[in-house]
Amino acid sequence: MIRECHLHGHFEGQLCPACNSEGKFVMNDRERDQIARRMAGILRHFPEKFDLDMDINGWVSVRELSTAIARKDRRKHWLRDRHIEAIVNTDPKGRYEVRGGSVRATYAHTVEIELDLPTENIPELLYYPCAPDELDIHLEAGISPGSRKWVHLSKTITTAANAGHVHHHRPVILEIDTIQMQANGDIVYHAGTTVYLTESVDGTYCALIEENNVEYDLMLKQWAEEEE
């Protein structure tokens, strides 16, 4: 569940991790998950289905968003701006951003937007998961966004592996040389907490992670244990 501490803001769970206060109840896990899924659909894919005006950078009004969701689903008649902000503030992946009364998704868009995300302090290496039978294709031809508007890269091997495991039984992990990318004029944006975006990745910047990588081996072990 989401609760709110009067000193430290929103948190998930029973007690504030900073001061151990119970705080004030905001919403339960089921309500949070339902609203978060609806937010993702609207802010990434179909604002027009909820009669929402989205600007060129992907922003919509928090007030209009909460009103639109409540109007479409009468069971959410209680939804207010503060509930939207609570979901944004407690999202561990940084999927959303609130600024000046507006909210947007930070990545995974299929709608056309212009990104105005940070481009500073990009890690020297980022990571991308793929199916084993796609490896040679990416090493030669690079990475394109497919159905999305941007290529999504991960900050760590673990986050890339988890993202890839959603689609592939045993994804392999490519490391991306962002120093060389940026030196050659390619822009990399910092989106969510561990997510980075770019238009495409040339194959010359891609390499398979080293054999017996400790972080990747731990993920393989974890997946094997989950299947037992």
GROMACS elastic network, one bead per residue, 0.5 to 0.9 nm:
[ bonds ]
;  ai    aj funct       b0    kb
    1    11     6  0.83805   500
    1    12     6  0.55538   500
    1    13     6  0.54850   500
    1    14     6  0.74953   500
    1    25     6  0.79211   500
    1    26     6  0.76733   500
    1    27     6  0.58998   500
    1    30     6  0.82132   500
    1    31     6  0.86829   500
    1    32     6  0.75490   500
    2    10     6  0.67652   500
    2    11     6  0.57203   500
    2    13     6  0.63870   500
    2    14     6  0.82680   500
    2    24     6  0.87225   500
    2    25     6  0.65587   500
    2    26     6  0.54630   500
    2    27     6  0.54249   500
    2    28     6  0.62906   500
    2    29     6  0.72918   500
    2    32     6  0.77679   500
    2    86     6  0.72776   500
    2    87     6  0.79597   500
    2    90     6  0.78200   500
    3     9     6  0.83298   500
    3    10     6  0.57181   500
    3    11     6  0.55519   500
    3    12     6  0.62433   500
    3    13     6  0.71470   500
    3    14     6  0.74133   500
    3    15     6  0.81420   500
    3    16     6  0.80855   500
    3    22     6  0.76870   500
    3    23     6  0.58848   500
    3    24     6  0.52481   500
    3    26     6  0.50085   500
    3    27     6  0.71092   500
    3    28     6  0.87490   500
    3    86     6  0.83699   500
    4     7     6  0.86180   500
    4     8     6  0.76964   500
    4     9     6  0.52102   500
    4    11     6  0.61022   500
    4    12     6  0.86134   500
    4    16     6  0.79469   500
    4    22     6  0.82110   500
    4    23     6  0.50771   500
    4    25     6  0.65200   500
    4    26     6  0.67089   500
    4    86     6  0.81646   500
    5     8     6  0.52862   500
    5    10     6  0.61078   500
    5    11     6  0.74622   500
    5    15     6  0.86655   500
    5    16     6  0.64235   500
    5    19     6  0.86730   500
    5    21     6  0.67469   500
    5    22     6  0.72090   500
    5    24     6  0.64718   500
    6     9     6  0.60094   500
    6    10     6  0.86137   500
    6    23     6  0.67870   500
    6    24     6  0.80917   500
    7    19     6  0.85009   500
    8    11     6  0.82925   500
    8    16     6  0.76868   500
    8    17     6  0.89760   500
    8    18     6  0.70793   500
    8    19     6  0.81280   500
    9    16     6  0.86460   500
    9    23     6  0.88436   500
    9    86     6  0.86718   500
    9    89     6  0.84388   500
   10    16     6  0.82356   500
   10    23     6  0.86763   500
   10    26     6  0.86262   500
   10    85     6  0.89377   500
   10    86     6  0.60077   500
   10    87     6  0.86345   500
   10    89     6  0.65174   500
   10    90     6  0.65306   500
   11    14     6  0.85724   500
   11    15     6  0.79880   500
   11    16     6  0.62169   500
   11    17     6  0.76177   500
   11    23     6  0.89097   500
   11    86     6  0.82128   500
   11    89     6  0.79874   500
   11    90     6  0.60270   500
   12    15     6  0.79633   500
   12    16     6  0.78573   500
   12    17     6  0.88366   500
   12    90     6  0.67690   500
   13    16     6  0.75873   500
   13    17     6  0.87778   500
   14    20     6  0.87487   500
   14    21     6  0.85079   500
   14    22     6  0.60752   500
   14    23     6  0.82664   500
   15    18     6  0.86232   500
   15    19     6  0.79699   500
   15    20     6  0.50332   500
   15    21     6  0.53668   500
   15    23     6  0.70715   500
   16    19     6  0.56445   500
   16    21     6  0.51514   500
   16    22     6  0.62469   500
   16    23     6  0.69299   500
   17    20     6  0.57477   500
   17    21     6  0.80928   500
   18    21     6  0.81502   500
   19    22     6  0.89966   500
   20    23     6  0.87358   500
   22    25     6  0.84685   500
   25    28     6  0.81286   500
   26    82     6  0.86168   500
   26    83     6  0.69801   500
   26    86     6  0.77604   500
   27    30     6  0.82326   500
   27    31     6  0.61629   500
   27    32     6  0.63900   500
   27    83     6  0.76343   500
   27    86     6  0.89147   500
   28    31     6  0.54232   500
   28    32     6  0.61966   500
   28    33     6  0.87192   500
   29    32     6  0.50659   500
   29    33     6  0.60879   500
   29    34     6  0.85918   500
   30    33     6  0.52303   500
   30    34     6  0.61854   500
   30    35     6  0.86379   500
   31    34     6  0.52565   500
   31    35     6  0.61795   500
   31    36     6  0.84304   500
   31    76     6  0.87043   500
   32    35     6  0.53528   500
   32    36     6  0.58994   500
   32    37     6  0.85340   500
   32    83     6  0.85283   500
   32    87     6  0.68232   500
   33    36     6  0.50916   500
   33    37     6  0.61101   500
   33    38     6  0.86127   500
   34    37     6  0.53551   500
   34    38     6  0.63876   500
   34    39     6  0.87245   500
   35    38     6  0.50478   500
   35    39     6  0.60587   500
   35    40     6  0.85924   500
   35    69     6  0.80967   500
   35    76     6  0.87467   500
   35    84     6  0.81402   500
   35    87     6  0.84109   500
   36    40     6  0.61380   500
   36    41     6  0.87013   500
   36    84     6  0.83697   500
   36    87     6  0.69392   500
   36    88     6  0.87682   500
   37    40     6  0.51263   500
   37    41     6  0.63855   500
   37    42     6  0.87696   500
   38    41     6  0.52353   500
   38    42     6  0.62648   500
   38    43     6  0.85783   500
   38    69     6  0.77117   500
   39    42     6  0.51895   500
   39    43     6  0.58685   500
   39    44     6  0.81263   500
   39    65     6  0.81747   500
   39    69     6  0.84489   500
   39    84     6  0.85614   500
   39   105     6  0.83935   500
   40    43     6  0.53808   500
   40    44     6  0.56905   500
   40    45     6  0.76764   500
   40    95     6  0.83682   500
   40    96     6  0.86221   500
   40   105     6  0.70643   500
   40   108     6  0.89220   500
   41    44     6  0.54880   500
   41    45     6  0.53160   500
   41    46     6  0.61980   500
   41    47     6  0.78738   500
   42    45     6  0.56195   500
   42    48     6  0.80064   500
   42    49     6  0.77840   500
   42    50     6  0.74433   500
   42    52     6  0.85988   500
   42    65     6  0.86440   500
   43    46     6  0.68950   500
   43    47     6  0.61324   500
   43    54     6  0.83258   500
   43    58     6  0.71910   500
   43    59     6  0.80113   500
   43    60     6  0.78713   500
   43    96     6  0.88244   500
   43   103     6  0.83566   500
   43   104     6  0.59699   500
   43   105     6  0.55338   500
   43   109     6  0.77020   500
   43   111     6  0.86556   500
   44    47     6  0.78039   500
   44    58     6  0.81902   500
   44   104     6  0.82401   500
   44   105     6  0.62100   500
   44   106     6  0.86552   500
   44   107     6  0.75633   500
   44   108     6  0.63260   500
   44   110     6  0.60839   500
   44   111     6  0.63687   500
   45    48     6  0.88909   500
   45   108     6  0.86954   500
   45   109     6  0.61144   500
   45   110     6  0.53399   500
   45   111     6  0.54429   500
   46    49     6  0.56409   500
   46    50     6  0.76013   500
   46    52     6  0.89770   500
   46   110     6  0.86306   500
   46   111     6  0.73991   500
   47    50     6  0.55721   500
   47    51     6  0.64991   500
   47    52     6  0.52494   500
   47    53     6  0.70533   500
   47    54     6  0.69198   500
   47    60     6  0.86121   500
   47   111     6  0.88435   500
   48    52     6  0.55650   500
   48    53     6  0.72398   500
   48    54     6  0.84538   500
   49    52     6  0.75920   500
   50    65     6  0.82905   500
   50    68     6  0.60338   500
   50    69     6  0.76186   500
   50    72     6  0.78998   500
   51    68     6  0.76775   500
   52    60     6  0.70187   500
   52    61     6  0.82870   500
   52    64     6  0.71185   500
   52    65     6  0.72396   500
   52    68     6  0.77677   500
   53    59     6  0.83993   500
   53    60     6  0.62537   500
   53    61     6  0.81412   500
   53    64     6  0.89385   500
   54    57     6  0.78142   500
   54    58     6  0.56117   500
   54    59     6  0.54076   500
   54    61     6  0.82453   500
   54   104     6  0.88532   500
   55    58     6  0.53929   500
   55    59     6  0.54207   500
   55    60     6  0.68044   500
   55   113     6  0.79466   500
   56    59     6  0.75128   500
   56   112     6  0.78570   500
   56   113     6  0.51969   500
   56   114     6  0.57988   500
   56   115     6  0.83950   500
   57   104     6  0.82981   500
   57   112     6  0.89063   500
   57   113     6  0.52986   500
   57   114     6  0.50149   500
   57   115     6  0.57525   500
   57   116     6  0.66916   500
   58   103     6  0.82119   500
   58   104     6  0.55689   500
   58   105     6  0.71122   500
   58   106     6  0.84453   500
   58   109     6  0.88844   500
   58   111     6  0.85146   500
   58   112     6  0.84082   500
   58   113     6  0.57978   500
   58   114     6  0.75452   500
   58   115     6  0.79965   500
   59    62     6  0.89763   500
   59    98     6  0.88033   500
   59    99     6  0.89428   500
   59   102     6  0.59213   500
   59   103     6  0.54468   500
   59   105     6  0.79880   500
   60    63     6  0.87361   500
   60    64     6  0.74435   500
   60    65     6  0.70339   500
   60   101     6  0.86636   500
   60   102     6  0.53594   500
   60   103     6  0.55778   500
   60   104     6  0.64126   500
   61    64     6  0.51363   500
   61    65     6  0.60708   500
   61    66     6  0.86732   500
   61   101     6  0.61175   500
   61   103     6  0.62581   500
   61   104     6  0.88255   500
   62    65     6  0.50468   500
   62    66     6  0.62001   500
   62    67     6  0.85212   500
   62    80     6  0.88296   500
   62    81     6  0.59312   500
   62    82     6  0.89926   500
   62    84     6  0.71607   500
   62    85     6  0.81757   500
   62    98     6  0.80433   500
   62   101     6  0.57472   500
   62   103     6  0.56640   500
   62   104     6  0.89481   500
   63    66     6  0.53909   500
   63    67     6  0.61448   500
   63    68     6  0.85367   500
   63    80     6  0.74215   500
   63    81     6  0.56411   500
   63   101     6  0.75111   500
   63   102     6  0.79982   500
   64    67     6  0.50946   500
   64    68     6  0.59452   500
   64    69     6  0.86183   500
   64    81     6  0.88084   500
   65    68     6  0.51246   500
   65    69     6  0.62412   500
   65    70     6  0.86164   500
   65    81     6  0.81903   500
   65    84     6  0.84091   500
   65   103     6  0.85145   500
   66    69     6  0.53208   500
   66    70     6  0.62013   500
   66    71     6  0.85422   500
   66    79     6  0.60758   500
   66    80     6  0.56559   500
   66    81     6  0.59258   500
   66    83     6  0.82475   500
   66    84     6  0.69320   500
   67    70     6  0.51912   500
   67    71     6  0.60043   500
   67    72     6  0.86739   500
   67    77     6  0.85765   500
   67    79     6  0.74815   500
   67    80     6  0.73705   500
   67    81     6  0.85087   500
   68    71     6  0.50530   500
   68    72     6  0.62573   500
   68    73     6  0.86903   500
   69    72     6  0.52663   500
   69    73     6  0.62333   500
   69    74     6  0.86271   500
   69    76     6  0.72652   500
   69    77     6  0.86294   500
   69    79     6  0.79007   500
   70    73     6  0.51913   500
   70    74     6  0.58123   500
   70    75     6  0.74005   500
   70    78     6  0.73818   500
   70    79     6  0.61097   500
   70    80     6  0.85355   500
   71    74     6  0.61213   500
   71    76     6  0.79521   500
   71    77     6  0.72912   500
   72    76     6  0.84573   500
   73    76     6  0.56059   500
   73    77     6  0.73364   500
   74    77     6  0.51850   500
   74    78     6  0.87630   500
   75    78     6  0.78468   500
   76    79     6  0.55031   500
   77    80     6  0.85506   500
   79    82     6  0.81742   500
   79    83     6  0.63721   500
   79    84     6  0.80509   500
   80    83     6  0.55538   500
   80    84     6  0.70073   500
   81    84     6  0.52814   500
   81    85     6  0.63586   500
   81    86     6  0.87046   500
   81   101     6  0.88673   500
   82    85     6  0.50258   500
   82    86     6  0.60746   500
   82    87     6  0.87489   500
   83    86     6  0.50057   500
   83    87     6  0.64097   500
   83    88     6  0.87518   500
   84    87     6  0.53203   500
   84    88     6  0.64029   500
   84    89     6  0.87481   500
   84   103     6  0.86305   500
   85    88     6  0.50414   500
   85    89     6  0.60464   500
   85    90     6  0.86551   500
   85    97     6  0.88181   500
   85    98     6  0.70237   500
   85   103     6  0.84830   500
   86    89     6  0.51304   500
   86    90     6  0.62369   500
   86    91     6  0.85618   500
   87    90     6  0.54155   500
   87    91     6  0.60286   500
   87    96     6  0.85827   500
   88    91     6  0.54587   500
   88    92     6  0.89623   500
   88    94     6  0.74195   500
   88    95     6  0.75149   500
   88    96     6  0.55202   500
   88    97     6  0.64100   500
   88    98     6  0.71244   500
   88   103     6  0.86097   500
   89    92     6  0.84487   500
   89    94     6  0.82273   500
   89    96     6  0.83987   500
   89    97     6  0.82875   500
   89    98     6  0.85677   500
   90    93     6  0.89186   500
   90    94     6  0.83476   500
   91    94     6  0.55850   500
   91    95     6  0.66988   500
   91    96     6  0.76553   500
   92    95     6  0.79506   500
   92   192     6  0.89666   500
   92   193     6  0.74082   500
   93    96     6  0.85222   500
   93   192     6  0.57150   500
   93   193     6  0.50877   500
   93   194     6  0.67244   500
   93   195     6  0.80122   500
   94    97     6  0.73101   500
   94   105     6  0.87021   500
   94   106     6  0.73580   500
   94   191     6  0.76767   500
   94   194     6  0.80089   500
   94   195     6  0.85680   500
   95   104     6  0.85529   500
   95   105     6  0.56728   500
   95   106     6  0.53972   500
   95   107     6  0.66389   500
   95   108     6  0.87279   500
   95   191     6  0.78814   500
   95   192     6  0.54262   500
   95   193     6  0.78208   500
   96   103     6  0.69541   500
   96   104     6  0.55874   500
   96   106     6  0.53395   500
   96   107     6  0.81753   500
   96   192     6  0.76116   500
   97   102     6  0.83117   500
   97   103     6  0.55544   500
   97   104     6  0.54886   500
   97   105     6  0.63953   500
   97   106     6  0.66249   500
   98   101     6  0.68667   500
   98   102     6  0.56322   500
   98   104     6  0.67273   500
   99   102     6  0.53577   500
   99   103     6  0.63536   500
   99   104     6  0.87130   500
  100   103     6  0.83896   500
  105   108     6  0.77636   500
  105   109     6  0.76464   500
  105   191     6  0.89962   500
  105   192     6  0.89249   500
  106   109     6  0.81629   500
  106   115     6  0.87587   500
  106   117     6  0.81132   500
  106   190     6  0.88690   500
  106   191     6  0.52387   500
  106   192     6  0.59807   500
  107   150     6  0.83061   500
  107   152     6  0.80871   500
  107   191     6  0.60205   500
  107   192     6  0.68841   500
  107   195     6  0.78453   500
  107   196     6  0.83934   500
  107   197     6  0.76231   500
  108   148     6  0.65730   500
  108   149     6  0.75892   500
  108   150     6  0.75331   500
  108   152     6  0.77704   500
  109   112     6  0.75260   500
  109   113     6  0.79999   500
  109   148     6  0.63304   500
  109   149     6  0.62803   500
  109   150     6  0.78913   500
  110   113     6  0.87033   500
  110   147     6  0.72264   500
  110   148     6  0.52428   500
  110   149     6  0.56839   500
  110   150     6  0.87519   500
  111   148     6  0.86624   500
  111   149     6  0.76610   500
  112   149     6  0.73983   500
  113   149     6  0.87674   500
  115   189     6  0.81194   500
  116   119     6  0.88201   500
  116   189     6  0.83887   500
  117   189     6  0.57788   500
  117   190     6  0.62345   500
  117   191     6  0.64352   500
  118   121     6  0.85444   500
  118   188     6  0.85724   500
  118   189     6  0.56683   500
  118   190     6  0.54662   500
  118   191     6  0.75772   500
  119   122     6  0.67145   500
  119   187     6  0.71584   500
  119   188     6  0.59353   500
  119   190     6  0.60830   500
  120   188     6  0.86353   500
  120   189     6  0.79855   500
  120   190     6  0.79241   500
  121   124     6  0.88748   500
  121   190     6  0.86500   500
  122   125     6  0.83830   500
  122   126     6  0.87023   500
  122   178     6  0.75810   500
  122   179     6  0.85086   500
  122   188     6  0.72677   500
  122   189     6  0.78086   500
  122   190     6  0.71683   500
  122   196     6  0.84107   500
  123   126     6  0.65873   500
  123   155     6  0.73606   500
  123   178     6  0.71686   500
  123   179     6  0.81708   500
  124   176     6  0.82726   500
  124   177     6  0.63670   500
  124   178     6  0.53842   500
  124   179     6  0.55008   500
  124   180     6  0.88228   500
  125   155     6  0.77596   500
  125   156     6  0.86487   500
  125   175     6  0.62212   500
  125   176     6  0.54019   500
  125   177     6  0.51972   500
  125   178     6  0.57026   500
  125   179     6  0.76221   500
  126   153     6  0.60925   500
  126   154     6  0.56607   500
  126   155     6  0.53020   500
  126   156     6  0.67556   500
  126   157     6  0.81403   500
  126   160     6  0.89115   500
  126   174     6  0.83558   500
  126   175     6  0.57045   500
  126   176     6  0.50532   500
  126   177     6  0.70012   500
  126   178     6  0.68968   500
  126   196     6  0.81216   500
  127   153     6  0.55383   500
  127   154     6  0.50266   500
  127   155     6  0.64425   500
  127   156     6  0.64038   500
  127   157     6  0.60866   500
  127   159     6  0.85349   500
  127   160     6  0.59842   500
  127   161     6  0.88113   500
  127   173     6  0.65232   500
  127   174     6  0.55345   500
  127   176     6  0.57594   500
  127   209     6  0.88217   500
  128   143     6  0.89744   500
  128   152     6  0.75395   500
  128   153     6  0.53774   500
  128   154     6  0.63433   500
  128   157     6  0.81311   500
  128   160     6  0.57283   500
  128   161     6  0.81039   500
  128   163     6  0.88467   500
  128   164     6  0.80169   500
  128   172     6  0.84304   500
  128   173     6  0.56390   500
  128   174     6  0.51029   500
  128   175     6  0.65127   500
  128   176     6  0.74322   500
  129   153     6  0.85091   500
  129   154     6  0.87915   500
  129   157     6  0.86642   500
  129   160     6  0.55914   500
  129   161     6  0.61015   500
  129   162     6  0.86968   500
  129   163     6  0.72379   500
  129   165     6  0.82701   500
  129   168     6  0.88736   500
  129   171     6  0.57864   500
  129   172     6  0.56710   500
  129   174     6  0.62263   500
  129   175     6  0.89926   500
  130   133     6  0.82406   500
  130   134     6  0.63247   500
  130   135     6  0.66785   500
  130   138     6  0.86316   500
  130   161     6  0.89521   500
  130   164     6  0.63333   500
  130   167     6  0.87122   500
  130   168     6  0.74237   500
  130   170     6  0.87876   500
  130   171     6  0.52718   500
  130   172     6  0.55511   500
  130   173     6  0.64487   500
  130   174     6  0.77148   500
  131   134     6  0.52990   500
  131   135     6  0.67043   500
  131   164     6  0.79846   500
  131   167     6  0.83887   500
  131   168     6  0.59098   500
  131   169     6  0.80895   500
  131   170     6  0.71589   500
  131   172     6  0.61486   500
  131   173     6  0.87788   500
  132   135     6  0.53683   500
  132   136     6  0.83429   500
  132   168     6  0.87970   500
  132   170     6  0.76985   500
  132   171     6  0.63297   500
  132   172     6  0.58066   500
  133   136     6  0.72036   500
  133   137     6  0.81340   500
  134   137     6  0.53382   500
  134   138     6  0.63900   500
  134   139     6  0.87877   500
  135   138     6  0.53593   500
  135   139     6  0.62354   500
  135   140     6  0.87138   500
  135   172     6  0.76010   500
  135   173     6  0.87796   500
  135   174     6  0.82300   500
  135   208     6  0.81995   500
  136   139     6  0.50602   500
  136   140     6  0.61666   500
  136   141     6  0.83463   500
  137   140     6  0.53036   500
  137   141     6  0.56629   500
  137   142     6  0.71162   500
  137   143     6  0.86466   500
  137   203     6  0.86058   500
  138   141     6  0.51553   500
  138   143     6  0.56627   500
  138   144     6  0.88689   500
  138   174     6  0.87999   500
  138   201     6  0.89309   500
  138   202     6  0.84018   500
  138   203     6  0.60307   500
  138   206     6  0.74880   500
  139   142     6  0.57436   500
  139   143     6  0.84218   500
  139   174     6  0.86399   500
  139   202     6  0.83951   500
  139   204     6  0.71719   500
  139   205     6  0.83652   500
  139   206     6  0.58286   500
  139   207     6  0.67009   500
  139   208     6  0.82736   500
  140   202     6  0.82685   500
  140   203     6  0.51093   500
  140   204     6  0.75199   500
  140   206     6  0.86840   500
  141   144     6  0.88908   500
  141   201     6  0.87717   500
  141   202     6  0.66463   500
  141   203     6  0.51533   500
  141   204     6  0.85017   500
  142   200     6  0.75552   500
  142   201     6  0.53428   500
  142   204     6  0.73655   500
  142   205     6  0.79223   500
  142   206     6  0.70950   500
  143   146     6  0.87056   500
  143   151     6  0.71762   500
  143   200     6  0.57347   500
  143   202     6  0.65245   500
  143   203     6  0.70683   500
  143   206     6  0.86920   500
  144   150     6  0.77468   500
  144   151     6  0.61643   500
  144   199     6  0.74019   500
  144   201     6  0.67079   500
  144   202     6  0.86731   500
  145   148     6  0.52940   500
  145   149     6  0.59180   500
  145   152     6  0.76177   500
  145   198     6  0.86833   500
  145   199     6  0.70828   500
  145   200     6  0.65600   500
  146   149     6  0.75176   500
  146   150     6  0.81537   500
  146   151     6  0.80111   500
  147   150     6  0.87649   500
  148   151     6  0.73369   500
  148   152     6  0.88572   500
  149   199     6  0.74648   500
  150   197     6  0.58951   500
  150   198     6  0.56297   500
  150   199     6  0.50504   500
  150   200     6  0.70879   500
  151   196     6  0.82086   500
  151   197     6  0.55752   500
  151   198     6  0.53299   500
  151   199     6  0.58518   500
  151   200     6  0.58330   500
  151   201     6  0.76827   500
  152   195     6  0.65675   500
  152   196     6  0.58195   500
  152   198     6  0.69517   500
  152   199     6  0.89790   500
  153   160     6  0.73885   500
  153   176     6  0.84391   500
  153   194     6  0.83726   500
  153   195     6  0.58156   500
  153   196     6  0.50083   500
  153   197     6  0.61151   500
  153   198     6  0.79700   500
  154   157     6  0.72819   500
  154   158     6  0.85998   500
  154   159     6  0.60807   500
  154   160     6  0.52394   500
  154   163     6  0.85961   500
  154   194     6  0.57138   500
  154   196     6  0.61658   500
  154   197     6  0.88684   500
  155   158     6  0.85727   500
  155   159     6  0.69890   500
  155   160     6  0.75616   500
  155   193     6  0.85340   500
  155   195     6  0.63025   500
  155   196     6  0.73281   500
  156   159     6  0.54108   500
  156   160     6  0.62860   500
  156   161     6  0.85666   500
  156   194     6  0.75115   500
  156   215     6  0.89621   500
  157   160     6  0.50923   500
  157   161     6  0.59603   500
  157   162     6  0.85663   500
  157   173     6  0.71240   500
  157   174     6  0.88137   500
  157   175     6  0.84035   500
  157   209     6  0.88733   500
  157   215     6  0.66254   500
  157   216     6  0.65327   500
  158   161     6  0.50671   500
  158   162     6  0.61651   500
  158   163     6  0.85801   500
  158   215     6  0.65372   500
  158   216     6  0.67460   500
  158   218     6  0.87319   500
  158   219     6  0.69500   500
  159   162     6  0.51237   500
  159   163     6  0.61259   500
  159   164     6  0.85276   500
  159   194     6  0.74623   500
  159   195     6  0.88576   500
  160   163     6  0.51124   500
  160   164     6  0.60649   500
  160   165     6  0.85054   500
  160   173     6  0.71456   500
  161   164     6  0.50462   500
  161   165     6  0.59466   500
  161   166     6  0.88306   500
  161   170     6  0.85096   500
  161   171     6  0.65943   500
  161   172     6  0.76295   500
  161   173     6  0.68799   500
  161   216     6  0.74578   500
  161   219     6  0.72012   500
  162   165     6  0.51130   500
  162   166     6  0.67778   500
  162   171     6  0.89279   500
  162   219     6  0.81460   500
  163   166     6  0.57120   500
  163   167     6  0.77031   500
  164   167     6  0.56188   500
  164   168     6  0.58993   500
  164   169     6  0.83221   500
  164   170     6  0.79851   500
  164   171     6  0.56097   500
  164   172     6  0.81357   500
  164   173     6  0.84660   500
  165   169     6  0.58300   500
  165   170     6  0.63962   500
  165   171     6  0.60465   500
  165   223     6  0.88838   500
  166   169     6  0.78333   500
  167   171     6  0.82424   500
  168   171     6  0.54266   500
  169   223     6  0.89750   500
  170   220     6  0.77271   500
  170   223     6  0.85611   500
  172   208     6  0.77457   500
  172   209     6  0.83716   500
  172   216     6  0.89233   500
  173   207     6  0.86165   500
  173   208     6  0.61918   500
  173   209     6  0.61464   500
  173   216     6  0.82926   500
  174   206     6  0.61282   500
  174   207     6  0.53916   500
  174   209     6  0.57344   500
  175   205     6  0.81046   500
  175   206     6  0.58291   500
  175   207     6  0.53802   500
  175   208     6  0.60792   500
  175   209     6  0.57994   500
  176   179     6  0.88918   500
  176   181     6  0.85203   500
  176   201     6  0.80832   500
  176   205     6  0.54845   500
  176   207     6  0.67065   500
  176   208     6  0.89433   500
  177   180     6  0.57389   500
  177   181     6  0.64322   500
  177   182     6  0.89517   500
  177   204     6  0.87042   500
  177   205     6  0.50844   500
  177   206     6  0.66829   500
  177   207     6  0.82939   500
  178   182     6  0.59860   500
  178   183     6  0.82986   500
  178   186     6  0.86475   500
  178   188     6  0.78018   500
  178   205     6  0.74568   500
  179   182     6  0.54244   500
  179   183     6  0.61125   500
  179   184     6  0.86970   500
  180   184     6  0.61955   500
  180   185     6  0.87655   500
  180   186     6  0.87284   500
  180   205     6  0.70995   500
  181   184     6  0.53092   500
  181   185     6  0.65698   500
  181   186     6  0.52871   500
  181   187     6  0.76216   500
  181   188     6  0.83645   500
  181   201     6  0.79447   500
  181   202     6  0.83542   500
  181   205     6  0.68629   500
  182   185     6  0.50117   500
  182   187     6  0.60234   500
  182   188     6  0.73724   500
  183   186     6  0.73654   500
  186   198     6  0.76810   500
  186   199     6  0.81537   500
  186   200     6  0.85405   500
  186   201     6  0.85609   500
  187   197     6  0.84595   500
  187   198     6  0.61805   500
  187   199     6  0.77888   500
  188   196     6  0.65896   500
  188   197     6  0.56461   500
  188   199     6  0.81268   500
  189   195     6  0.86282   500
  189   196     6  0.54146   500
  189   197     6  0.50172   500
  189   198     6  0.63796   500
  190   193     6  0.79649   500
  190   194     6  0.80195   500
  190   195     6  0.63867   500
  190   197     6  0.65442   500
  191   194     6  0.76191   500
  191   195     6  0.54128   500
  191   196     6  0.53239   500
  191   197     6  0.66789   500
  192   196     6  0.70816   500
  193   196     6  0.86469   500
  197   200     6  0.87621   500
  198   201     6  0.74118   500
  201   204     6  0.82976   500
  201   205     6  0.68753   500
  201   206     6  0.77355   500
  202   205     6  0.57965   500
  202   206     6  0.72606   500
  203   206     6  0.52163   500
  203   207     6  0.82083   500
  204   207     6  0.80365   500
  207   210     6  0.87439   500
  208   211     6  0.84165   500
  209   212     6  0.88297   500
  209   213     6  0.71727   500
  209   216     6  0.88739   500
  210   213     6  0.57608   500
  211   214     6  0.89904   500
  212   215     6  0.87290   500
  212   216     6  0.76145   500
  212   217     6  0.65009   500
  213   216     6  0.54172   500
  213   217     6  0.60092   500
  213   218     6  0.86822   500
  214   217     6  0.50662   500
  214   218     6  0.62453   500
  214   219     6  0.88211   500
  215   218     6  0.53094   500
  215   219     6  0.66599   500
  216   219     6  0.50927   500
  216   220     6  0.63765   500
  216   221     6  0.87222   500
  217   220     6  0.50523   500
  217   221     6  0.62339   500
  217   222     6  0.86297   500
  218   221     6  0.50729   500
  218   222     6  0.61572   500
  218   223     6  0.86992   500
  219   223     6  0.61878   500
  219   224     6  0.85708   500
  220   223     6  0.52403   500
  220   224     6  0.62119   500
  220   225     6  0.86952   500
  221   224     6  0.51332   500
  221   225     6  0.62392   500
  221   226     6  0.86989   500
  222   225     6  0.51603   500
  222   226     6  0.62530   500
  222   227     6  0.88155   500
  223   226     6  0.50838   500
  223   227     6  0.64159   500
  223   228     6  0.89922   500
  224   227     6  0.52502   500
  224   228     6  0.66071   500
  225   228     6  0.53165   500
